[in-house]
Amino acid sequence: MFEAVEGLAEEHRELEQRLAAPETHADQRLAKRLNQRYSELSAIVRTWREYLSLGDDIEAARELASDDPEFAAEATNLEQRRDETAERLRRLLVPRDPNDAKDALLEVKSGEGGEESALFAGDLLRMYTRFAEQRGWRVEVLDATVSDLGGYKSVTVAVKAKGTPEPGEAPFALLKFEGGVHRVQRVPVTESQGRVHTSAAGVLVMPEAEQVDVSIDENDLRIDVFRSSGPGGQSVNTTDSAVRITHVPSGIVVSCQNEKSQLQNKEQAMRILRARLLAAAEEGGDAEASEARRSQVRTVDRSERVRTYNYPENRISDHRTGYKAYNLDVVLDGELQPVIDSLVAADLAARLESLEQ
């Protein structure tokens, strides 16, 4: 596997030269894409150089060991460090989901359970927002339909990182594992007898698509405007500012009504449409690519129950990895990283196994 590093190191040098050229930064989208690739390759090249350096140190220690036994022990320690570095490099070389460097669009929808499900959808959004804040990410509400008790029938947010994250640290790389059906077991606020009910909410996670990622023909769009129905500013409910866009070839329909102006709502709806078209195109790719993107495809499969939140036991259980902890209150307050770490580790193990077969 390490034979590929020389070619990646050459690509790294070329990117360094391109990023130093002023004309590259005239195109911000291009500069961002090159920076993301450069960051990914920098981690590989840095680890590769460490691996080679340790090899040189081991040879030197072995030569000196014949005169000084202490260098024999030093050689053994260096060999262990090189083995650890080799494993780290092997993991970095595993092919990544090409969307792992992207920001994310996250949609939460209430499901079975009526108002209780809508309140749970609000709890999930709060959990993701707190998690994002801990990582220094920004969360922007694109569209929301609020329930009578203050939950969400549906809410779509953009989660954006600051700067260029390290490989595997961008919003989509971590949040993509959240897609699916989330089940909650608790006593609803509308329950007078104190009985525990089970309800669910669905989560869909998509990479935010740049305009260069998806080509949309304006002639393929049907755009309707209507009056916003949700809470908002003075003009929100009195003008036809809400926008519904239908992409006729795919049948995908998106709508936005949160912003005060029709133009702003159209821009937000187009962001969601681009993301959905990108996700649909990748989900429908060839079988081999789909197999390589198992975790990503899973994020758009709402029929799969992925996690249970049990309030009476203060327990959270992830049904894909077997992760279980009795700190549900802490997780719902944004401490989601251990849960996600278990999913990232399982995904990496599966990809390593597929490479070795």
Secondary structure, DSSP 8 states (H G I E B T S, - for coil): -GGGHHHHHHHHHHHHHHHHSGGGGGSHHHHHHHHHHHHHHHHHHHHHHHHHHHHHHHHHHHHHHTT-THHHHHHHHHHHHHHHHHHHHHHHHS---TTTTS-EEEEEEE-TTHHHHHHHHHHHHHHHHHHHHHTT-EEEEEEEEE-TTS-EEEEEEEEE-SS---TT-SHHHHHGGG-EEEEEEE--TT-SS---EEEEEEEEEEE---TTT----GGGEEEEEE---S--STTTTTSS-EEEEEETTTTEEEEE-SSSSHHHHHHHHHHHHHHHHHHHHHHTS-HHHHHHTHHHHHTT-TTSEEEEEETTTTEEEETTT--EES-HHHHHTT--HHHHHHHHHHHHHHHHHHHH-
